[in-house]
Each structure stands twice: as C-alpha cells, then as structure tokens.
Amino acid sequence: MNKASLVCTLYEGEYHFGVAALINSLYTNGYTQDFYVGYRGDLPPWAAGAQPAEDLHWPGAKMVEIVKGSLIYFLPVQTDLHLTNYKPAFLLKLQAYIDFGLFYFDPDIVVKCKWEFFEEWIKCGVAVVQEIVMNSCSPTHPRRIRWQPVIKKCGRTIERNLHHYFNGGFCGIKKNDIDFINAWQEATIVGIQYFDFDPLYFSNGVTQTNVIPTGDQDALNIAAMCCKPVISDYGPEAMDFVHGGWLMSHATGSPKPWKVKFIQRAMNGYATGLAEKNYWSYVNTHIITHPKLLFIFKKISIKIASMISRFYSRK
C-alpha cells in the first residue's frame, strides 16, 4: 500500500461517474498514489473486480488496481447522514493512513493541473477555495456573527478574521494540520445538537433564522475561523466558478455533467459550462464508464451546443 498524500472522496448512486472522472483526472495529471473512496450502497460497475483489502483493517473494504502500481480502495460507510455532512467524520477515520497530507474532493470535481501543485499548496496552510455565491463574507457579516455562539459552544475562540466564504467541496491539509478537520467535525456536531442543523439533508434552507443553513459548508467555514492551522485560500477561479482558472473544475448544481443533454439545453438558451466540458475531457481515459458511441456522441454534442450558444443565449 503506497503512502504519501492521501486523496479521497465520498459517493453513492450515480455519482460513481464523477468518481471515475476525478480519478482519471488525477492520474492523468501526475498523481501516482492510492485513492480512497468512501461509499454507501453498491460498488460501481467499473469496480466489479474489486478484491478484499484486509490490510486496511476497515470492515468490508475492497481494492482494485486501475493504474499499475496504484490502488483504489472502496470503504463502506455506515451512516444515515447525507454524505455531504459526513465528510469531516470520514476524514478523521482516515487519519491513521496519512503519511504527509490529506485531500478531499467532491465527486463532481476534476483536477486540471499537475498534482505537484497541490502538494506544494498545503505547505502554505489549509487549502480551501472561495465560493462564488456569498464570496465576500467579512468578519462582521451577519452569517459570521451568528456563528460565534457555535464557536464558543465548541470550546474554541476565533483565531483569524476572514473576508471570504469557502466552498465545501474541497480541502487539503498537512498531517499536522488535522485540527482543521477536528474543528469541522466539532462545528458539525454542535450544530446538530444545539443549532437545528439537520444532517439528513444537503441544505437546511437559507432563512433569516438558520445559524447553519448550508450544512457542511457552513461548518467548514466555521472551522476556518477557529482552527489553529493557517488558512491558504484560492479564489473562485480555482474551481472554474469564473473564467481564468487552471486548478480544478467543480460541476455544482444539477443536472450533473453525465446527465446533461447539451444540444437540447443550448436550444433552450443555456450554454455548456466549463466544468461540464472538463468532465467529458477526462471520461474514458483510465476508467471506462460510458459506451464508446455515447462518449463520441457527447463530445460532438458539446461542440454543436457551443456553436448554438454563440448565436443564441439567455445571457
């Protein structure tokens, strides 16, 4: 079992398509270590040959070799929580396997740059990416003021004044910066116990009274305020939320790239997004998830949709 920086994700259901694209993008861009997949439900079809991974001492763990010398570990998770709210707990379960660093990516992200950049990034501090929605979030923003009782209930104090709100789909830490994950989990637990945070749902609804309306993402931002390690944040271009990025593409929203009907949507005035294009650029490289004819059709559809959008768009 290779050990260096540990990279992982969580998924269930059809998100195995995104997991495969994420893994493809990592190995295409120079990542050479093992990859850890927490999952609920069934293994993906492309991992049908997975074998028991007894060396992990994780009940039910299986492994499959897609790229020679690198293993993909599938780790069953037992939780009723929406998986987005299970992220910090899952990461803490993995800390025994960390050698140098720990990275989490949502299964609707692909990596676009050389992996070595991420290894360098976490040397600067906890790696996080700014959101595009509510990007400006000053120390006196009403949401941050509402979070202060959560931080106090965690037995922590505010360590730094932050001016941006971060996306919950990615983070990276050095091994000795694990306090960020501890703080993330503490904020989640305290939110559930005292502040009406319902962990069974992706979002608790943005209202005037909710303290933690966006669940794990709010908890991550609370952790960034009160954890001990330094925070190293990148702008929203890091996830292709705006143009000019070169690190990742994050396909937030719905439908996901593997379900989009590109030509139909272009005819309705909606252009193909950067994250959708980048998803299909990493499909069927190391892991084959789509029939060849469908893959060709989607690539052609994206080109046709792009031509349509030059002349007709709702923007």
N, C-alpha and C positions, 0 to 999 in steps of 0.2 A: 504494500500500500504506500503510494507516494505521499509525501507530506511537504508542503511549503505553505503558500496561502491557500486556504480552504474556500471554495466558492460553492454557493448553494442557492436553491430556490424552493418554493412550495407550490404544489398544484393539486388540482383534482379535475376530473372530467376532461373536456375537450382542450383544456389548457396544455395538454401534453404536446400539442402542435407548437405552442410557444416555447415550451421547454426545449424541444428539439432544435428550434431555430436559435435560441440562446446558446445552447451547447455548440452548435455548428459555428456560430459567430466567434465564440471564444477560441475554439481550436483553429479556426481559420486565421485568427489574429495573434497566434503565438502562445496561447495558454497550453501548458503541457501536463498539468497535474490532474488529480482526480476531481470529480464533480459529484456533489451530494444533492439528491432530490428527495425532499420530504413530500409524501403524497398520501391522499385519502381516497379509498376506492380501489380501482383496478390499475394494474400496470399498463403503460401504453402498448399498443400493438408492436411498436418498433423495439420493445424490450422483452419480447416473448421468450428469448433465450436466456434470460437472467438466471443466475445461479445463486445459491445461498451465500451470504457474506458473513460467515461466522467470526471472522477476525475482528469485526466491528463491535461485537457484543451488543448489538441493537436487535431486539426481538423482531424477527420477520424480515430483516434486511436482506436485500439481494443486490447482485452486481452484474454488470455486463461491460464488455470491452468493445467500444466503438472505434476508437483510435488506438493504434498499437501502443501499449505501454501506459495507457491511461484508462482508469475505470470510472464508470458511472455507478454510484451507489444509490439504491432506492430504499428509502427509510419510511416505513409505515408510521403514521402519526395517529394517536388516539386522542381526539378532542372533538367536542361539539362546537367549538368556537368557529366563526368564519375564519378561514385560513389567513386572511389579511391581519387579523387580530392575534394570531398565534405566532407571528414572526419572531418577536423577542424571546419567547419561551423556547422556540425551536433552535434559535441561535445559541442560547445558553446550554441547550443539550449537546450542542456540537463543540463546545469549548475544549473538551478533553482531546479532541482531534486536531486542535490548532497548533501549528508549528510557528508560523510567522504572522500571518494575517487572516482575516475572516471577511468575506464579502457576501452580501445578499443581493440578488437581482430578482425582481418580479418576473414571472414567466411570459410577459408581453414586452420584454426588452430584448434588443440585440446590441451587441458591442461592435463598434465600428473602428476602433483604433487598436494599436498594438498593446498587448496585455501589459507589457513592462511599464506603461504609463500608470496603470492602476497600482502597481507595486510601489512606484515612487510616490504616488498621491498620498497613500496612507502614512507615509513617513512625515507628512506635513501636519497630520491630525486626522480626526474622524472625517471620512469622505462622505459628503452629502451634496445633494443637488437642489437648487432653488426651484420652487414651483413657479408656474406662470400665473395661476389664479392666486390672488392674495399674496403676490410676491413681496410687496412692500408691507412689512409687519414690524413696526418699530417697537422699542421697549415699552411704550405707553399705548400700544394698540389694545383695544378692548379685549380681544381674544387673549393676549398675554396677561392682562390684568386678571382675567378670570382663571388663568392657570396658576396663579400664585398660591391659592389655597391647596391645590393639588401638590405642588412642590413642597409646601410646608407639611402636608399630611404624609409625604414620603420621607420626612425627616431630613430634607435637603434644603439648601439655600440657592438662590440664583448666583451662578458662577460668572455669567457674562451677559451683556446686553447685545441682543441680536436684532438685526434690521430686516431679515428676510425669512420667509416661510419655506420649509423644505418638503420635498416630495418623499413619500414613504416607500417608494418602490425600489430604493437602492440605498445601501450604506456599505462602507468599508472601514475596518479598524485594524490596527496592530493588536497583537495578542495582549499587550499590557494596557490597552485602552478598552478593555472589556467592561469597564464601569459605565460606558455609554449604553451598552446593551442592558446592564443591570438597571440603570435609570429608566430606560424604555419599558422594561418589564414592570418595574415598580409603579410607574405612571399608569400603566395599563391596569394593574391590579387595584390600585387606589381609585382609579376612575370607575371601575366596575363596582367596587364596594361602597363608595361614598358619593359618586357624582353622576349616577344614572347613565353610565356608559354601558350599552348593551352589546356584548361581544359576539352575539349571534348574527349580527348584521354588518354589512360592509360600511354603512354610514348610519349615524343616528339622527340625521336630518339637521340642517343648519337653521337654527332658530335663535331668537334673542336670549333664550334662557339656557340652552345647552352649553355645558362647560367644555365637553369634548365631543363636538358634533361629527368630526371626521375620524373618529376611532384611532386606529394605529398611527395614522399620520400626525394627528394632534399629539399623541403620546410620544412619538419620535421627536417632535419639536419641543415638547416639554423637557425631554431628556437632553436635548442640545443646550437648553438653558441652564440645566442644573448638574450635568455630569462634570467630572473632574478633567477629562482629556480635552485638549484643544480641538476646536471645530475647523475643518477646512472645507469651505463650501464653494461650489462652482455654480455659474449662472444657469438659467433655464435652457440655454443653447446646448448644454451637456446632454439633454435628453431629446433634442430636436423639438422642443416646445416652440422655439423660434429658430429662424434660419441662422446659419453660421456655425453650427455645432459639428464636432468631429469625434465625440466620445461614444455616445450611445443613441439609440432611438427607442422611445417609450410609447407604445401604442395604447395610450389611455382611452377611456371611453368605449363605446360599443357602436357597431359590431367590431370584433377583433379582425385582424388582417386576414386570417384564414377563412373568414366567413363573408368578407366584403364582395359584393357584386359591382365591380369597378365601373363598367360601362353604364349600367343602369343608374348608378349613383351620379356619374358625370352628367347623364342626361337630365337628372334632377337638379343639376347645378352645383354639385359638391365635388371638389377636386380631390384627387388622391393625395393623402398625406405622406410626409417624409418617412414616418415610422412604418407605414404600410408598404411603401416601396422597399424599404430596407429589410423588412421581414422576408419578402419574397426573394431578395437577393441572397439570403442565407438558407433558403429552403433547399432540401435535397442535396446537400453537399456531403457531409459525413453521415448524417442520419437521414434516411429516406422516409418521408411522411406522406407524400402526395403522389398519386399516379402520374407517370410521365406526361400523359396527354393533358391532364388537368394543370400540371405545372406550366406547360407550354402555353395553354390557353390563358392562364392568369397573367403570365408575363406579357403576352400580346394584348390582353385586356387593359393592363396598366398603361401601355403605350397608346392605345386607342383612346382611353379615358383622358390621358394627358393632352392629346390633340383636341379633344372635345372641350376640355376646360380652358384652352387658350381662347376660345371664341364664346363660350357660354359658362357663366359662373354667377352664383348668387352674391358673391362678394362685390 
